């Protein structure tokens, strides 16, 4: 299935494609580099061009987590890993997940929202928070930091 939508600040999940970096030596991962949303594409472009980003990878790190909705152990592929040069000259690793801001908040019921939709949104939110909690602990245990980035960060200066 292929979706096409021009890169814009409002689109998420409907743009897929392959990214060709301007600085291919910075990319450490499987080729071709595929993105599933315009937000992921924007992040790839930013990482590729950022002067303090020493290296980056896409969906190269797998975090085990317990999914409370499915009630089983699963694997979570974090969107990005990036290594930056800090002001003090050290290297800092970040594990980065890209999500629309609305998906980082608990779902709210409304008169127009069907019960089935609300149940699905709740299940997704519960699963995502379990992933993020596991990823945060996983990153901390590796001396790194897990961060969640939304369109508010991408388009208002990460």
FIKOLZA-1660 file (N, C-alpha, C; in steps of 0.1 Angstrom, whole numbers, plus 5000, padded with zeros to 4 digits):
% residues 158
   i   px   py   pz ch aa at
   1 5008 4988 5000  A  X  N
   1 5000 5000 5000  A  X CA
   1 5009 5012 5000  A  X  C
   2 5006 5022 4992  A  X  N
   2 5014 5034 4991  A  X CA
   2 5005 5046 4992  A  X  C
   3 5010 5055 5001  A  X  N
   3 5003 5068 5003  A  X CA
   3 5012 5079 4998  A  X  C
   4 5006 5089 4993  A  X  N
   4 5014 5101 4989  A  X CA
   4 5008 5113 4994  A  X  C
   5 5016 5122 5000  A  X  N
   5 5011 5135 5005  A  X CA
   5 5023 5144 5005  A  X  C
   6 5022 5156 5001  A  X  N
   6 5033 5165 5000  A  X CA
   6 5038 5167 5015  A  X  C
   7 5051 5170 5016  A  X  N
   7 5056 5173 5029  A  X CA
   7 5050 5186 5035  A  X  C
   8 5043 5185 5046  A  X  N
   8 5037 5196 5052  A  X CA
   8 5037 5194 5067  A  X  C
   9 5034 5205 5074  A  X  N
   9 5035 5205 5089  A  X CA
   9 5023 5197 5095  A  X  C
  10 5013 5194 5087  A  X  N
  10 5001 5188 5093  A  X CA
  10 5000 5173 5090  A  X  C
  11 5008 5168 5081  A  X  N
  11 5007 5154 5077  A  X CA
  11 5015 5144 5086  A  X  C
  12 5009 5133 5089  A  X  N
  12 5016 5123 5097  A  X CA
  12 5012 5109 5091  A  X  C
  13 5021 5101 5088  A  X  N
  13 5018 5087 5085  A  X CA
  13 5014 5085 5070  A  X  C
  14 5012 5095 5063  A  X  N
  14 5007 5093 5049  A  X CA
  14 5017 5095 5039  A  X  C
  15 5029 5098 5043  A  X  N
  15 5040 5100 5033  A  X CA
  15 5051 5089 5035  A  X  C
  16 5053 5081 5025  A  X  N
  16 5064 5071 5026  A  X CA
  16 5073 5073 5015  A  X  C
  17 5086 5069 5018  A  X  N
  17 5096 5069 5007  A  X CA
  17 5109 5066 5012  A  X  C
  18 5119 5068 5004  A  X  N
  18 5133 5065 5007  A  X CA
  18 5141 5079 5008  A  X  C
  19 5149 5079 5018  A  X  N
  19 5157 5092 5020  A  X CA
  19 5171 5090 5016  A  X  C
  20 5176 5099 5008  A  X  N
  20 5190 5099 5004  A  X CA
  20 5197 5110 5011  A  X  C
  21 5206 5107 5021  A  X  N
  21 5213 5117 5029  A  X CA
  21 5223 5125 5021  A  X  C
  22 5225 5138 5025  A  X  N
  22 5235 5146 5019  A  X CA
  22 5248 5142 5025  A  X  C
  23 5248 5137 5037  A  X  N
  23 5261 5133 5044  A  X CA
  23 5260 5118 5047  A  X  C
  24 5261 5110 5037  A  X  N
  24 5259 5095 5039  A  X CA
  24 5269 5089 5049  A  X  C
  25 5280 5095 5051  A  X  N
  25 5290 5090 5061  A  X CA
  25 5285 5091 5075  A  X  C
  26 5275 5099 5078  A  X  N
  26 5270 5100 5091  A  X CA
  26 5259 5089 5094  A  X  C
  27 5254 5083 5084  A  X  N
  27 5243 5073 5086  A  X CA
  27 5249 5060 5088  A  X  C
  28 5245 5054 5099  A  X  N
  28 5250 5040 5103  A  X CA
  28 5237 5031 5105  A  X  C
  29 5234 5025 5094  A  X  N
  29 5222 5016 5095  A  X CA
  29 5220 5009 5082  A  X  C
  30 5208 5003 5081  A  X  N
  30 5204 4996 5069  A  X CA
  30 5200 5005 5058  A  X  C
  31 5204 5002 5046  A  X  N
  31 5200 5010 5034  A  X CA
  31 5190 5001 5026  A  X  C
  32 5181 5007 5019  A  X  N
  32 5178 5021 5018  A  X CA
  32 5172 5026 5031  A  X  C
  33 5173 5039 5034  A  X  N
  33 5167 5046 5045  A  X CA
  33 5152 5049 5042  A  X  C
  34 5143 5042 5049  A  X  N
  34 5129 5044 5046  A  X CA
  34 5122 5052 5057  A  X  C
  35 5113 5061 5053  A  X  N
  35 5105 5068 5062  A  X CA
  35 5091 5065 5060  A  X  C
  36 5083 5066 5070  A  X  N
  36 5069 5063 5070  A  X CA
  36 5060 5075 5072  A  X  C
  37 5066 5086 5074  A  X  N
  37 5058 5099 5076  A  X CA
  37 5066 5111 5073  A  X  C
  38 5059 5122 5070  A  X  N
  38 5066 5134 5068  A  X CA
  38 5074 5139 5080  A  X  C
  39 5069 5135 5092  A  X  N
  39 5076 5138 5104  A  X CA
  39 5090 5131 5105  A  X  C
  40 5090 5118 5101  A  X  N
  40 5102 5111 5101  A  X CA
  40 5112 5117 5090  A  X  C
  41 5106 5120 5079  A  X  N
  41 5115 5126 5068  A  X CA
  41 5121 5139 5074  A  X  C
  42 5113 5148 5080  A  X  N
  42 5119 5160 5086  A  X CA
  42 5130 5157 5096  A  X  C
  43 5128 5147 5104  A  X  N
  43 5138 5144 5114  A  X CA
  43 5151 5139 5107  A  X  C
  44 5149 5131 5097  A  X  N
  44 5161 5126 5089  A  X CA
  44 5169 5137 5083  A  X  C
  45 5162 5147 5077  A  X  N
  45 5168 5158 5071  A  X CA
  45 5176 5166 5082  A  X  C
  46 5170 5168 5093  A  X  N
  46 5176 5176 5104  A  X CA
  46 5188 5169 5109  A  X  C
  47 5187 5156 5112  A  X  N
  47 5199 5148 5117  A  X CA
  47 5210 5148 5106  A  X  C
  48 5207 5146 5094  A  X  N
  48 5217 5145 5083  A  X CA
  48 5225 5159 5082  A  X  C
  49 5218 5170 5084  A  X  N
  49 5224 5183 5082  A  X CA
  49 5229 5190 5095  A  X  C
  50 5225 5185 5106  A  X  N
  50 5229 5191 5119  A  X CA
  50 5245 5190 5121  A  X  C
  51 5251 5201 5123  A  X  N
  51 5266 5201 5124  A  X CA
  51 5271 5193 5136  A  X  C
  52 5263 5192 5147  A  X  N
  52 5268 5185 5159  A  X CA
  52 5264 5171 5159  A  X  C
  53 5256 5166 5149  A  X  N
  53 5252 5152 5149  A  X CA
  53 5263 5145 5142  A  X  C
  54 5270 5136 5150  A  X  N
  54 5281 5128 5144  A  X CA
  54 5277 5116 5137  A  X  C
  55 5266 5109 5141  A  X  N
  55 5261 5098 5134  A  X CA
  55 5246 5096 5138  A  X  C
  56 5239 5088 5130  A  X  N
  56 5225 5085 5132  A  X CA
  56 5221 5073 5125  A  X  C
  57 5211 5067 5130  A  X  N
  57 5205 5054 5124  A  X CA
  57 5190 5055 5125  A  X  C
  58 5183 5047 5117  A  X  N
  58 5169 5046 5117  A  X CA
  58 5164 5032 5120  A  X  C
  59 5156 5031 5130  A  X  N
  59 5150 5018 5134  A  X CA
  59 5161 5007 5135  A  X  C
  60 5172 5010 5141  A  X  N
  60 5183 5001 5143  A  X CA
  60 5183 4995 5157  A  X  C
  61 5176 5000 5166  A  X  N
  61 5177 4996 5180  A  X CA
  61 5163 4990 5184  A  X  C
  62 5164 4978 5191  A  X  N
  62 5152 4971 5195  A  X CA
  62 5151 4970 5210  A  X  C
  63 5140 4975 5215  A  X  N
  63 5138 4975 5230  A  X CA
  63 5127 4964 5233  A  X  C
  64 5130 4955 5242  A  X  N
  64 5120 4946 5247  A  X CA
  64 5111 4953 5256  A  X  C
  65 5098 4950 5256  A  X  N
  65 5088 4957 5265  A  X CA
  65 5076 4947 5267  A  X  C
  66 5069 4949 5278  A  X  N
  66 5057 4942 5280  A  X CA
  66 5045 4950 5276  A  X  C
  67 5037 4945 5267  A  X  N
  67 5025 4952 5262  A  X CA
  67 5014 4948 5271  A  X  C
  68 5009 4958 5279  A  X  N
  68 4998 4954 5288  A  X CA
  68 4985 4952 5281  A  X  C
  69 4983 4957 5269  A  X  N
  69 4971 4955 5262  A  X CA
  69 4970 4941 5256  A  X  C
  70 4981 4936 5249  A  X  N
  70 4981 4923 5244  A  X CA
  70 4985 4913 5254  A  X  C
  71 4990 4918 5265  A  X  N
  71 4995 4909 5277  A  X CA
  71 5006 4899 5272  A  X  C
  72 5016 4905 5266  A  X  N
  72 5027 4897 5262  A  X CA
  72 5039 4905 5259  A  X  C
  73 5051 4899 5259  A  X  N
  73 5063 4905 5256  A  X CA
  73 5064 4908 5242  A  X  C
  74 5069 4920 5238  A  X  N
  74 5070 4924 5224  A  X CA
  74 5083 4931 5222  A  X  C
  75 5086 4935 5210  A  X  N
  75 5098 4943 5206  A  X CA
  75 5094 4956 5200  A  X  C
  76 5101 4967 5205  A  X  N
  76 5098 4980 5200  A  X CA
  76 5111 4986 5193  A  X  C
  77 5109 4989 5180  A  X  N
  77 5119 4995 5172  A  X CA
  77 5119 5010 5173  A  X  C
  78 5128 5016 5180  A  X  N
  78 5129 5030 5182  A  X CA
  78 5132 5037 5168  A  X  C
  79 5125 5048 5166  A  X  N
  79 5127 5055 5153  A  X CA
  79 5141 5058 5149  A  X  C
  80 5148 5065 5159  A  X  N
  80 5162 5069 5156  A  X CA
  80 5171 5068 5168  A  X  C
  81 5184 5066 5164  A  X  N
  81 5195 5067 5174  A  X CA
  81 5204 5078 5168  A  X  C
  82 5208 5088 5176  A  X  N
  82 5217 5098 5171  A  X CA
  82 5227 5101 5182  A  X  C
  83 5240 5103 5177  A  X  N
  83 5251 5107 5186  A  X CA
  83 5255 5121 5182  A  X  C
  84 5255 5130 5193  A  X  N
  84 5258 5144 5191  A  X CA
  84 5271 5147 5199  A  X  C
  85 5278 5157 5194  A  X  N
  85 5290 5162 5200  A  X CA
  85 5284 5174 5209  A  X  C
  86 5287 5173 5223  A  X  N
  86 5283 5183 5232  A  X CA
  86 5292 5195 5232  A  X  C
  87 5288 5205 5239  A  X  N
  87 5297 5217 5240  A  X CA
  87 5310 5214 5247  A  X  C
  88 5309 5204 5257  A  X  N
  88 5321 5200 5264  A  X CA
  88 5330 5191 5256  A  X  C
  89 5326 5187 5244  A  X  N
  89 5335 5179 5236  A  X CA
  89 5332 5164 5238  A  X  C
  90 5322 5160 5246  A  X  N
  90 5318 5146 5248  A  X CA
  90 5308 5142 5238  A  X  C
  91 5305 5129 5237  A  X  N
  91 5295 5124 5228  A  X CA
  91 5283 5120 5237  A  X  C
  92 5271 5124 5232  A  X  N
  92 5258 5120 5239  A  X CA
  92 5249 5113 5229  A  X  C
  93 5244 5102 5233  A  X  N
  93 5235 5094 5225  A  X CA
  93 5221 5096 5229  A  X  C
  94 5212 5098 5219  A  X  N
  94 5198 5100 5221  A  X CA
  94 5191 5089 5213  A  X  C
  95 5180 5084 5219  A  X  N
  95 5171 5075 5212  A  X CA
  95 5158 5083 5210  A  X  C
  96 5154 5084 5198  A  X  N
  96 5143 5094 5194  A  X CA
  96 5131 5087 5188  A  X  C
  97 5120 5090 5194  A  X  N
  97 5107 5085 5188  A  X CA
  97 5099 5097 5183  A  X  C
  98 5094 5096 5171  A  X  N
  98 5086 5107 5165  A  X CA
  98 5071 5103 5166  A  X  C
  99 5063 5112 5171  A  X  N
  99 5049 5109 5172  A  X CA
  99 5041 5122 5170  A  X  C
 100 5029 5122 5165  A  X  N
 100 5021 5134 5165  A  X CA
 100 5018 5138 5179  A  X  C
 101 5017 5151 5182  A  X  N
 101 5015 5155 5196  A  X CA
 101 5002 5149 5202  A  X  C
 102 4992 5148 5194  A  X  N
 102 4979 5143 5198  A  X CA
 102 4980 5129 5203  A  X  C
 103 4990 5121 5198  A  X  N
 103 4991 5107 5203  A  X CA
 103 5000 5106 5215  A  X  C
 104 5005 5117 5220  A  X  N
 104 5013 5117 5233  A  X CA
 104 5004 5120 5245  A  X  C
 105 4991 5123 5242  A  X  N
 105 4982 5126 5253  A  X CA
 105 4971 5115 5254  A  X  C
 106 4966 5113 5266  A  X  N
 106 4955 5103 5268  A  X CA
 106 4943 5108 5259  A  X  C
 107 4937 5098 5253  A  X  N
 107 4925 5101 5244  A  X CA
 107 4914 5107 5253  A  X  C
 108 4906 5116 5246  A  X  N
 108 4895 5122 5253  A  X CA
 108 4882 5118 5247  A  X  C
 109 4872 5114 5255  A  X  N
 109 4859 5110 5249  A  X CA
 109 4852 5123 5244  A  X  C
 110 4844 5121 5233  A  X  N
 110 4836 5132 5228  A  X CA
 110 4823 5126 5224  A  X  C
 111 4813 5135 5222  A  X  N
 111 4800 5131 5218  A  X CA
 111 4800 5125 5204  A  X  C
 112 4809 5130 5195  A  X  N
 112 4810 5125 5182  A  X CA
 112 4819 5112 5180  A  X  C
 113 4827 5109 5190  A  X  N
 113 4836 5098 5189  A  X CA
 113 4829 5085 5192  A  X  C
 114 4830 5075 5184  A  X  N
 114 4824 5062 5186  A  X CA
 114 4832 5055 5198  A  X  C
 115 4825 5047 5205  A  X  N
 115 4830 5039 5216  A  X CA
 115 4842 5030 5211  A  X  C
 116 4840 5024 5200  A  X  N
 116 4851 5016 5194  A  X CA
 116 4864 5024 5191  A  X  C
 117 4862 5036 5186  A  X  N
 117 4873 5044 5183  A  X CA
 117 4881 5048 5196  A  X  C
 118 4873 5052 5206  A  X  N
 118 4879 5056 5219  A  X CA
 118 4886 5044 5225  A  X  C
 119 4881 5032 5224  A  X  N
 119 4887 5020 5230  A  X CA
 119 4900 5018 5222  A  X  C
 120 4900 5019 5209  A  X  N
 120 4913 5017 5201  A  X CA
 120 4923 5028 5205  A  X  C
 121 4919 5040 5206  A  X  N
 121 4928 5051 5210  A  X CA
 121 4934 5048 5224  A  X  C
 122 4926 5044 5233  A  X  N
 122 4931 5041 5247  A  X CA
 122 4941 5029 5246  A  X  C
 123 4938 5019 5239  A  X  N
 123 4947 5008 5238  A  X CA
 123 4961 5012 5232  A  X  C
 124 4960 5020 5221  A  X  N
 124 4972 5025 5215  A  X CA
 124 4980 5034 5225  A  X  C
 125 4974 5042 5232  A  X  N
 125 4980 5051 5242  A  X CA
 125 4987 5042 5253  A  X  C
 126 4980 5033 5258  A  X  N
 126 4985 5024 5268  A  X CA
 126 4998 5016 5263  A  X  C
 127 4997 5011 5251  A  X  N
 127 5008 5004 5245  A  X CA
 127 5020 5013 5243  A  X  C
 128 5017 5025 5238  A  X  N
 128 5028 5035 5235  A  X CA
 128 5035 5039 5248  A  X  C
 129 5027 5042 5258  A  X  N
 129 5034 5046 5271  A  X CA
 129 5042 5035 5277  A  X  C
 130 5038 5022 5275  A  X  N
 130 5046 5011 5279  A  X CA
 130 5059 5010 5271  A  X  C
 131 5059 5013 5258  A  X  N
 131 5071 5013 5250  A  X CA
 131 5080 5024 5254  A  X  C
 132 5074 5036 5257  A  X  N
 132 5083 5048 5260  A  X CA
 132 5089 5046 5274  A  X  C
 133 5082 5040 5283  A  X  N
 133 5088 5037 5296  A  X CA
 133 5099 5027 5295  A  X  C
 134 5097 5017 5288  A  X  N
 134 5108 5007 5285  A  X CA
 134 5120 5013 5278  A  X  C
 135 5117 5021 5268  A  X  N
 135 5128 5027 5261  A  X CA
 135 5136 5037 5269  A  X  C
 136 5129 5045 5278  A  X  N
 136 5136 5054 5286  A  X CA
 136 5146 5047 5296  A  X  C
 137 5141 5036 5302  A  X  N
 137 5149 5028 5311  A  X CA
 137 5161 5022 5303  A  X  C
 138 5158 5016 5292  A  X  N
 138 5168 5010 5283  A  X CA
 138 5179 5020 5279  A  X  C
 139 5175 5032 5275  A  X  N
 139 5185 5042 5272  A  X CA
 139 5193 5046 5284  A  X  C
 140 5187 5049 5295  A  X  N
 140 5194 5052 5307  A  X CA
 140 5204 5042 5311  A  X  C
 141 5201 5029 5310  A  X  N
 141 5210 5019 5313  A  X CA
 141 5222 5018 5304  A  X  C
 142 5221 5025 5292  A  X  N
 142 5232 5026 5283  A  X CA
 142 5239 5040 5283  A  X  C
 143 5236 5048 5293  A  X  N
 143 5242 5061 5294  A  X CA
 143 5237 5071 5284  A  X  C
 144 5225 5068 5279  A  X  N
 144 5219 5077 5268  A  X CA
 144 5206 5082 5273  A  X  C
 145 5199 5089 5264  A  X  N
 145 5186 5095 5268  A  X CA
 145 5176 5092 5257  A  X  C
 146 5164 5089 5261  A  X  N
 146 5152 5087 5252  A  X CA
 146 5144 5099 5252  A  X  C
 147 5141 5104 5240  A  X  N
 147 5132 5116 5238  A  X CA
 147 5121 5113 5228  A  X  C
 148 5110 5119 5231  A  X  N
 148 5098 5119 5223  A  X CA
 148 5097 5132 5216  A  X  C
 149 5097 5132 5203  A  X  N
 149 5096 5144 5195  A  X CA
 149 5083 5145 5187  A  X  C
 150 5076 5156 5188  A  X  N
 150 5064 5158 5180  A  X CA
 150 5066 5169 5170  A  X  C
 151 5055 5171 5162  A  X  N
 151 5056 5182 5152  A  X CA
 151 5058 5195 5159  A  X  C
 152 5054 5197 5171  A  X  N
 152 5057 5210 5178  A  X CA
 152 5072 5212 5179  A  X  C
 153 5079 5201 5182  A  X  N
 153 5094 5202 5183  A  X CA
 153 5100 5204 5169  A  X  C
 154 5095 5196 5159  A  X  N
 154 5101 5196 5146  A  X CA
 154 5100 5209 5139  A  X  C
 155 5088 5215 5140  A  X  N
 155 5086 5227 5133  A  X CA
 155 5087 5240 5141  A  X  C
 156 5091 5239 5153  A  X  N
 156 5093 5251 5162  A  X CA
 156 5107 5250 5167  A  X  C
 157 5116 5243 5160  A  X  N
 157 5130 5242 5164  A  X CA
 157 5133 5232 5174  A  X  C
 158 5139 5220 5170  A  X  N
 158 5142 5209 5178  A  X CA
 158 5154 5214 5187  A  X  C
% end
